[in-house]
């Protein structure tokens, strides 16, 4: 299993709406095309209206690489740049969990 969490801080309210539209489209594409993506969840953060957190779980690093290589992911990665004030990526190593199969 391969997992990561990504925090996005969006530039402003206008960028926030655009970012959410991009994220919605991205998740629809992932759901339709990525069997190796086990979980791809986007979250808002309570008390921080311009922050988003993505939690991503892949079957393995090959599934993550297939995700990264998808044209719709590349388009999202490019389109999000002018909308963001900051981004932080945490690569995760699952330890204890309910509902996640061990790789």
C-alpha angles and dihedrals in degrees: 000000000000122000141173142174121215124194118202123192108200120217100235144328094284091051089046093063092046092048092051091051090051091048093049091052091046093053091050090054093046091050092051099042114025118073090166092060102089097181133006111173129171121202140186116223118236112245093011107083095180096050128092131184123202119198113197129185122182130185089240143328091283090059089050090050091049087052092050091048095053114111093228090055091049089050091051092048091053097042095050096057099084091043097059135085093184144351133198126190123199118189108212135209109204114232113163123006147149116224099015118104116225116245 
